[in-house]
C-alpha cells in the first residue's frame, strides 16, 4: 500500500500488509518511507506489530480497560484478524 498518511496504513500494518508512507502517519516507523523500496517494502514482523500496538494502546486505554482485558481483546482482534 502506498499512502501519504492515513488510517488505512494503520489497518494495513495490523493485517500484515507492507506500506510505503510518504507523509506523516502513525505507522510510519513500521513502514518504508520512499518509493525506492516499491518492489520490496518493509514488512514489520508480528512481534514488531505487537509491540507497536502495545505502545499505542498504552496511550489509548484507561487503566480499568486494561485491567478488564477490553484493550487486549480489541488489539488481539486487530492483530490476528
JOFEN-V603007 format. One record per backbone hydrogen bond with DSSP energy under -1.0 kcal/mol. NH is the residue of the N-H (numbers start at 1). CO is the residue of the C=O. E is the energy in kcal/mol with one decimal. If there is no record, write none. Layout:
nh	co	e
NH	CO	E
NH	CO	E
This chain:
nh	co	e
3	20	-2.5
11	7	-1.9
12	8	-2.6
13	9	-2.5
14	10	-2.2
15	11	-1.7
16	13	-1.4
17	12	-3.1
20	1	-2.8
21	32	-2.7
22	3	-2.8
23	4	-1.1
28	25	-1.8
30	27	-1.6
31	28	-1.4
32	19	-2.4
37	34	-1.6
38	35	-1.9
40	37	-1.1
49	45	-2.6
50	46	-2.6
51	47	-2.3
52	48	-2.5
53	49	-2.8
54	50	-2.3
55	51	-2.6
56	52	-2.4
57	53	-2.7
58	54	-1.7
59	56	-1.1
61	57	-1.7
66	62	-1.9
67	63	-2.7
68	64	-2.2
71	65	-1.4
73	69	-2.5
74	70	-2.2
75	71	-2.5
76	72	-2.5
77	73	-1.7
78	74	-1.6
79	75	-2.7
80	76	-2.3
